[in-house]
């Protein structure tokens, strides 16, 4: 009899959870932030959301139709990509910005690499970073009829006092979906309760970032300063809705911790020492690229017999 032991998963494991179920709940969890963004910034925000989501779905349909691939728009992943991209855009952008960003996100970041499950970075953030690099003036224009000054993070970086409570509620300038920490956390709680995301990545990310800011921010353990950093910009939206993307984050327990730590360190470096006030998008994109390396060194060892030991058994 052979000493080889074949270990494989049983074929009878079943679950009612599907990709479309998960994506649908992510969309629902994003509705509080989306609704507040539209309330906060008005009709322009609504138009941006509609154009971004509509273009993402249409781009996926047209590409798959042209390539004669199965149509997958029913899994809601394109809707999630379009919605996340819209929430990361200022309400002041012209109509073609969400259209161009969604096309890039769906085709260049997602479909060209094989579709859902094959993309190497978060498509929505890939689209946003592409727009940030290509059209920096448009993507950093947050002046509206309601908010005419700099964003809270920009003020914080320049040493100007900010109102943390306004940042928590969302009465500030910024992108459509990042202003209200309260609405983002409501959506995150929905995902936690349903078990769609776990606490490891977002909490490790946030804790690492807080430690970094306390050490290098210049204010020590100043509660107001740290709270403003947490409530400002896209940190919460990124931590709970984009860093936890199933496709682009590690699956190993140790890998998730390392992933969160790197995210926190990079975000802290970009915010404290970088030229811009924000840094979440680039931190997540860069760490997405490190995931294969992280998993290579954190994957558990297979349970079995070593080659050397197996040879000794055969000789005996």
C-alpha positions in Angstrom: 0.0 0.0 0.0 1.3 3.5 -0.9 2.3 5.8 2.0 1.0 8.8 0.1 -2.0 10.5 1.8 -4.3 12.4 -0.5 -6.0 15.2 1.3 -8.8 17.1 -0.5 -12.0 18.9 0.4 -15.3 17.1 0.2 -17.5 17.8 -2.7 -20.7 18.1 -0.7 -20.2 21.5 1.1 -23.1 23.7 0.2 -23.9 27.3 0.9 -26.8 29.6 0.0 -24.5 32.6 -0.2 -23.7 33.7 -3.7 -21.7 36.4 -5.3 -24.8 38.3 -6.2 -26.1 38.1 -2.6 -22.9 39.5 -1.2 -22.7 42.3 -3.8 -26.3 43.2 -3.2 -25.7 43.6 0.5 -22.6 45.7 -0.1 -24.7 48.0 -2.3 -27.3 48.2 0.5 -24.6 48.9 3.1 -23.4 51.7 0.9 -26.8 53.4 0.6 -26.5 55.4 3.9 -23.3 57.1 2.7 -24.7 57.5 -0.8 -28.0 59.0 0.4 -26.2 61.4 2.7 -23.8 62.4 -0.1 -26.7 63.2 -2.4 -28.4 65.2 0.4 -25.1 67.0 1.2 -24.1 67.9 -2.3 -27.3 67.9 -4.3 -28.2 67.0 -7.9 -24.6 66.9 -9.1 -23.9 64.1 -6.7 -26.9 62.1 -7.9 -25.9 62.5 -11.5 -22.4 61.4 -10.8 -23.6 58.3 -9.0 -26.1 57.4 -11.8 -23.5 57.9 -14.5 -20.8 55.9 -12.7 -23.0 52.9 -11.9 -24.7 52.9 -15.3 -21.5 53.1 -17.2 -19.9 50.4 -15.1 -22.7 48.0 -15.8 -22.9 48.9 -19.5 -19.1 48.6 -20.0 -19.1 45.1 -18.4 -22.0 44.0 -20.6 -20.5 45.4 -23.9 -17.1 43.9 -23.2 -18.4 40.5 -22.4 -20.8 40.6 -25.4 -17.9 41.6 -27.7 -15.6 38.9 -26.3 -18.4 36.3 -26.4 -18.1 35.6 -22.7 -21.0 34.8 -20.3 -22.8 38.0 -19.2 -22.2 38.6 -15.5 -23.9 41.9 -14.8 -26.4 40.0 -12.7 -23.8 39.4 -10.0 -23.9 43.1 -9.0 -20.1 43.4 -8.9 -20.2 46.1 -11.7 -22.8 48.0 -9.6 -20.5 47.9 -6.6 -17.5 49.1 -8.6 -19.5 52.0 -10.2 -21.0 53.0 -6.8 -17.6 52.9 -5.0 -16.0 54.9 -7.7 -18.8 57.5 -7.5 -18.4 57.8 -3.8 -14.7 58.5 -4.2 -15.4 61.4 -6.6 -16.1 65.1 -5.8 -19.6 66.2 -6.8 -18.1 69.0 -8.9 -16.6 66.7 -11.6 -17.9 67.0 -15.2 -20.2 64.2 -16.5 -17.4 62.5 -18.5 -15.2 61.9 -15.4 -17.4 59.1 -13.9 -18.0 57.7 -17.3 -14.2 57.5 -18.2 -13.3 56.2 -14.7 -15.9 53.4 -14.8 -14.8 52.3 -18.2 -11.2 52.1 -17.1 -12.1 50.3 -13.8 -14.3 47.7 -15.5 -12.3 47.0 -18.7 -8.7 47.8 -17.8 -8.6 46.7 -14.2 -11.2 44.0 -14.1 -12.1 42.4 -17.4 -8.8 42.4 -19.2 -7.4 40.3 -16.4 -10.2 37.7 -16.5 -13.2 39.3 -14.8 -14.4 39.1 -11.2 -11.9 37.0 -9.1 -9.0 37.7 -11.4 -8.3 41.4 -10.9 -5.1 42.2 -9.1 -6.3 45.5 -7.5 -9.6 47.0 -6.5 -11.3 48.2 -9.7 -13.0 51.2 -8.2 -9.7 52.5 -6.7 -7.9 51.7 -9.8 -10.3 53.9 -11.7 -10.0 56.7 -9.1 -6.2 56.6 -9.1 -6.2 56.7 -12.9 -8.4 59.8 -12.8 -6.3 61.4 -10.0 -3.1 61.0 -12.1 -4.7 62.1 -15.3 -6.9 65.0 -14.1 -5.6 66.2 -10.7 -7.1 69.7 -10.8 -10.6 68.3 -11.5 -10.3 65.5 -8.9 -9.2 67.9 -6.1 -11.8 70.5 -6.7 -14.2 70.3 -3.7 -15.7 73.8 -3.9 -19.5 73.8 -4.0 -22.2 76.2 -3.2 -22.3 74.9 0.4 -18.6 74.3 1.0 -16.2 76.8 -0.4 -13.1 76.3 1.8 -10.5 73.5 1.9 -11.4 70.0 3.0 -11.0 69.2 6.7 -7.9 67.0 6.0 -6.3 69.8 4.0 -6.9 72.2 7.0 -5.6 69.6 9.4 -2.4 69.2 7.4 -1.9 73.0 7.3 -2.4 73.3 11.1 -5.9 74.8 10.9 -8.4 73.8 13.5 -11.3 71.6 12.4 -14.7 70.6 13.8 -14.5 66.9 14.5 -18.3 66.6 15.1 -19.1 68.1 11.7 -16.7 65.5 10.2 -18.4 62.6 12.0 -21.9 63.8 10.9 -20.7 64.8 7.4 -21.2 68.6 7.3 -18.0 69.1 5.4 -16.6 69.2 1.9 -15.0 66.2 0.3 -15.9 63.4 -2.1 -19.5 62.2 -2.3 -19.3 59.2 0.0 -16.4 60.0 2.4 -17.8 62.9 4.4 -20.1 61.2 6.9 -18.3 58.8 9.2 -21.6 58.0 10.9 -23.2 56.8 7.6 -20.2 54.8 6.7 -20.2 53.0 10.1 -23.9 52.2 9.8 -23.1 50.4 6.5 -20.1 48.7 8.0 -22.2 47.4 10.8 -24.6 45.8 8.3 -21.7 43.9 6.7 -20.4 42.8 10.1 -23.8 41.5 11.3 -24.2 39.6 8.1 -20.7 38.1 8.3 -19.7 39.5 4.9 -16.6 41.1 6.4 -14.6 40.4 9.5 -12.9 42.8 11.9 -9.2 41.8 11.3 -8.3 43.9 8.3 -10.2 47.1 9.1 -9.3 47.1 12.8 -5.7 46.3 12.2 -5.6 49.0 9.5 -7.1 51.6 11.8 -5.1 50.7 14.9 -1.8 50.8 13.0 -2.7 54.1 11.5 -3.6 55.6 14.9 -0.3 54.4 16.4 1.6 55.9 13.4 -0.2 59.3 13.7 0.4 59.4 17.5 4.1 58.7 16.9 4.8 60.9 13.9 1.9 63.4 13.6 3.5 65.9 15.9 0.6 66.0 18.4 1.2 62.8 20.4 -2.0 61.1 21.8 -4.1 64.2 21.0 -7.7 62.8 20.9 -9.0 65.6 18.7 -6.2 65.4 16.2 -6.4 61.6 15.9 -10.3 61.7 15.7 -10.1 64.2 12.9 -7.8 61.9 10.9 -10.1 59.0 11.4 -13.2 60.9 10.5 -11.7 62.8 7.6 -11.1 61.7 4.1 -11.6 58.1 2.8 -10.1 56.2 5.7 -13.3 54.6 7.0 -14.8 54.0 3.5 -11.5 52.4 2.4 -11.0 50.4 5.6 -14.5 48.8 5.6 -15.5 48.7 2.0 -12.4 48.5 -0.2 -9.6 47.1 1.9 -11.8 44.1 2.6 -12.5 43.3 -1.0 -12.5 39.4 -1.2 -10.5 39.3 -4.5 -7.7 41.7 -3.6 -7.0 41.0 0.1 -5.2 38.0 1.7 -7.1 34.9 2.8 -4.7 33.7 5.4 -5.2 34.9 9.0 -1.6 36.1 9.4 -1.7 37.6 6.0 -4.7 39.7 6.9 -2.9 41.2 9.9 0.2 42.0 7.8 -2.0 43.5 5.1 -3.8 45.7 7.6 -0.5 46.8 9.2 1.0 47.8 5.8 -2.2 49.7 4.9 -2.0 51.7 8.2 1.7 52.4 7.7 1.3 53.6 4.1 -1.7 55.7 4.8 0.1 57.3 7.7 3.2 58.0 5.6 1.2 59.5 2.8 -0.9 61.7 5.1 1.8 62.9 7.5 4.8 63.1 5.1 3.2 63.3 1.7 2.4 66.3 -0.4 -1.3 65.6 -0.4 -3.6 65.4 2.6 -5.1 62.1 1.6 -3.4 58.7 0.9 -6.0 55.9 1.4 -6.5 55.1 -2.3 -2.8 54.7 -3.1 -2.2 52.8 0.1 -4.8 50.2 -0.8 -3.7 49.9 -4.4 0.0 49.4 -3.4 -0.9 46.9 -0.8 -3.1 45.0 -3.2 0.0 44.5 -5.3 1.8 43.0 -2.3 -0.9 40.4 -1.6 0.6 37.5 -3.6 3.9 38.0 -1.7 2.1 38.2 1.7 0.2 35.0 1.0 3.4 33.2 -0.2 5.0 33.7 3.2 1.8 33.2 5.4 0.2 30.2 3.8 -0.1 27.3 6.3 2.1 24.2 5.7 0.3 21.3 4.2 -0.4 18.4 6.5 1.4 15.2 5.3 4.6 13.3 5.1 7.9 14.9 4.2 9.7 13.5 1.2 12.7 12.5 3.3 10.5 10.7 5.8 8.6 9.0 3.0 11.8 7.6 1.5 12.8 6.1 4.8 9.5 4.4 5.2 9.8 2.8 1.8 13.3 1.5 2.5 12.1 0.0 5.8 
